[in-house]
Amino acid sequence: MAKVGNKQLGRARRAKEDEFYTRLEDIERELRHYENHFKGKTVLCNCDDPRVSNFFHYFSYRFEALGLKRLITTCYKNQERDLFSQNDSERAIWLEYTGDKNGNRIPDPEEIGIRQFEGDGDFRSEECIELLKQADIVVTNPPFSLFREYVAQLVKYDKKFLIIGNQNAITYKEIFPLFMSNKIWLGYGFKRNCAHFITHYEDTATDADHREGMIRVPSVTWFTNLEIPKRHEEMVLYRKYDPLDYPTYVNYDAIEVGKTSEIPDDFNGVMGVPITYMYKHNPDQFEILGMSLDLADMSVIRKRLGCNNGGPTFYIEQDGHLIRLYNRIAIRRRRK
Ligand SMILES: C[S@@+](CC[C@H](N)C(=O)[O-])C[C@H]1O[C@@H](n2cnc3c(N)ncnc32)[C@H](O)[C@@H]1O
């Protein structure tokens, strides 16, 4: 793959490196778990470029199989004419597909309605919100840099959604409360939680995972509010609680469980687990109480260390030393 020059890189940075296109195989692998949701529904893929988007490809070719009513995709016209945008027209556009008309089971160009926006097709614009209102389910890979706003808008308009985002978004202060109140959860995800996106940005991955014309983005996953069986699968737990294996935090009343698979089966108190626990969360099995970011009592730590050693988080003590841990999620077993 050709390397991009400094000038282009500057433009890419300004565009916040949001131009990643999702692979068809990744869309297919996730969407096969949701097929029962789409019958008679209008699907909106905003934040898209329908002419290169595999989302448009997937839904238009699966239109009849899914029993869709209508497919709408919108294409943003970046004001800065970003590095890789395929949309060279002066205006942003949106496409509409209502299914195969000539019986060849292929979405032909004459069956796809192309309309121009007055504005730039920003998902927050009135025109796009109007299309959002008409949609039942939104499926896309929105710009990671606008993820908070993007989700807030979906919640505001009470939409069902299946979208791609960075795993770190779980802990955003705007997003985590949605997990706590069961308004959002994680889908099935990418292999090893790592996605390959089609892009022209240079891939800095040096390992065997490098793929030509793609960039490897770690810790990427699907966020949804569509019901999936995975969400009700009980985690099978094999460990028994032993205070020697599970230290108690110095600054919060809970035990430390460093690996989700090691959650003790017989402990009914509060436990701190890594963020990746959210991939396994079953709201019938455990309740989420909060994040260490919000729960940690840092006055205890300040007193011990005489200073603030970074942001709020849980600490354990080992051989007289305080050990600072990564962000944890506090959970408690629902009574069996
Ligand atoms: C990560 S890419 C994903 C593209 C496509 N959904 C896919 O997965 O193949 C995000 C897309 O959102 C577009 N975008 C960026 N800012 C936007 C905005 N404010 N409103 C709508 N789309 C935007 C970008 O141009 C880009 O095409």
The ligand as a Tripos MOL2 file, in Angstrom:
@<TRIPOS>MOLECULE
LIG
   27    29     1     0     0
SMALL
NO_CHARGES

@<TRIPOS>ATOM
      1 C1        -15.8570    5.0200   10.2890 C.3       1 LIG1
      2 S1        -16.5050    5.5980    8.7560 S.3       1 LIG1
      3 C2        -17.5930    4.3070    8.3980 C.3       1 LIG1
      4 C3        -18.1570    4.3350    7.0520 C.3       1 LIG1
      5 C4        -19.2290    3.2550    6.7940 C.3       1 LIG1
      6 N1        -20.3250    3.4120    7.7330 N.3       1 LIG1
      7 C5        -18.6450    1.8750    6.9050 C.2       1 LIG1
      8 O1        -18.5090    1.3350    7.9930 O.co2     1 LIG1
      9 O2        -18.2610    1.3180    5.8880 O.co2     1 LIG1
     10 C6        -17.5020    6.9250    9.3430 C.3       1 LIG1
     11 C7        -18.2080    7.6690    8.2590 C.3       1 LIG1
     12 O3        -18.9350    8.7450    8.8470 O.3       1 LIG1
     13 C8        -18.7860    9.9080    8.0370 C.3       1 LIG1
     14 N2        -18.9560   11.0790    8.8980 N.ar      1 LIG1
     15 C9        -18.0140   11.7790    9.5670 C.ar      1 LIG1
     16 N3        -18.5850   12.7800   10.2600 N.ar      1 LIG1
     17 C10       -19.9220   12.7060   10.0160 C.ar      1 LIG1
     18 C11       -21.0390   13.4690   10.4340 C.ar      1 LIG1
     19 N4        -20.8850   14.5190   11.2370 N.pl3     1 LIG1
     20 N5        -22.2640   13.1120    9.9960 N.ar      1 LIG1
     21 C12       -22.4280   12.0430    9.1820 C.ar      1 LIG1
     22 N6        -21.3950   11.2840    8.7490 N.ar      1 LIG1
     23 C13       -20.1560   11.6080    9.1660 C.ar      1 LIG1
     24 C14       -17.3970    9.7870    7.4540 C.3       1 LIG1
     25 O4        -17.2910   10.5400    6.2630 O.3       1 LIG1
     26 C15       -17.2870    8.2800    7.2210 C.3       1 LIG1
     27 O5        -17.7410    7.9210    5.9620 O.3       1 LIG1
@<TRIPOS>BOND
     1     1     2 1
     2     2     3 1
     3     2    10 1
     4     3     4 1
     5     4     5 1
     6     5     6 1
     7     5     7 1
     8     7     8 2
     9     7     9 1
    10    10    11 1
    11    11    12 1
    12    11    26 1
    13    12    13 1
    14    13    14 1
    15    13    24 1
    16    14    15 ar
    17    14    23 ar
    18    15    16 ar
    19    16    17 ar
    20    17    18 ar
    21    17    23 ar
    22    18    19 1
    23    18    20 ar
    24    20    21 ar
    25    21    22 ar
    26    22    23 ar
    27    24    25 1
    28    24    26 1
    29    26    27 1
@<TRIPOS>SUBSTRUCTURE
     1 LIG1         1 GROUP 0 **** ****
